[in-house]
Amino acid sequence: MSRIAEVIVLALGNSDEVMEPLLRYDEERSWSGKFVPVPSSLGAGTMYSWASEFVRVGTRTGLLRHLESLPWDRPESVQVLIHDEEDDCFGLWMIHGGKLVEIPLPGTERFHAPAPETFEFAPSPGYLVRTDQGEGHWRPEQTPEHLRDPRPAW
């Protein structure tokens, strides 16, 4: 499935050395791609952010597990912003209890389709929809949690 997504990682502390291996392609990873540093207008050493784009859903599977497994010295500072092609805005993930979890944003809701009959394709991340746009704004039907695909999309 082709669905372009942008991912931005923000982190403090030893983040330069932690993210350095992710600046290169590595066929051993479960996800494919690489990050690039986001330059700061104030010069080197003042920003701690990296960005990447993914053009297929399957190429990003395992990304969040990989990021949460890295040896961050300030894991409380790690923030991952994800904008999938059909999302209304970026979603926010932060490390809680050693796992990257999506942080609910005011005025948004992630909608999920029912689980597929087979698992031959990568799982869908759902759609992050703004719920504060008033009447007439598109909103899909929410699938009860027990009927959703249990596999992590990221």
C-alpha positions, 0 to 999 in steps of 0.5 A, spaced: 500 500 500 502 506 498 501 511 503 506 517 504 508 519 511 513 524 514 516 522 521 520 527 525 524 525 531 526 530 537 530 528 543 535 531 547 542 529 551 546 524 547 541 524 541 546 525 536 550 519 537 544 515 538 541 517 531 547 517 527 546 510 525 539 512 523 542 517 518 544 511 513 540 505 510 541 499 513 538 492 510 538 489 517 533 493 520 525 491 520 524 498 517 527 501 510 529 508 510 534 513 513 533 520 517 536 526 515 538 532 521 534 538 521 538 544 520 537 549 525 538 557 524 542 558 530 547 553 528 550 546 529 548 543 536 542 548 538 537 543 535 536 536 536 531 533 530 531 529 524 526 527 519 524 522 514 519 520 509 516 513 508 512 512 501 509 505 503 506 502 509 510 496 509 517 500 509 516 503 516 514 497 520 518 496 526 520 503 526 517 505 533 520 499 536 527 501 533 526 508 536 524 506 543 530 501 543 535 506 542 540 508 548 537 515 549 540 518 556 534 522 556 528 518 554 523 523 557 525 528 551 524 523 545 518 525 541 516 522 535 511 526 530 508 522 525 503 525 519 501 519 515 498 521 508 491 522 510 491 524 517 489 531 518 495 533 523 501 530 526 500 525 531 505 525 537 508 519 540 513 519 547 516 514 551 512 512 557 514 505 561 519 504 555 515 504 550 513 509 544 506 511 545 501 515 542 499 521 546 492 523 545 492 531 542 486 535 544 481 536 538 483 529 535 481 522 534 485 516 531 480 512 527 481 505 525 478 500 520 476 493 522 482 488 522 483 485 515 481 477 514 488 476 512 495 479 515 498 479 508 499 486 508 502 491 513 497 493 518 494 500 517 495 506 522 488 508 522 487 516 520 488 522 525 482 526 524 481 533 527 474 532 531 474 540 532 472 542 525 465 543 526 459 539 523 460 537 516 467 535 517 469 528 515 469 523 520 470 515 519 466 510 523 470 508 529 471 500 529 471 498 536 478 496 539 477 488 539 475 488 532 482 492 530 488 489 527 492 488 533 499 488 529 503 495 530 503 499 524 509 503 526 
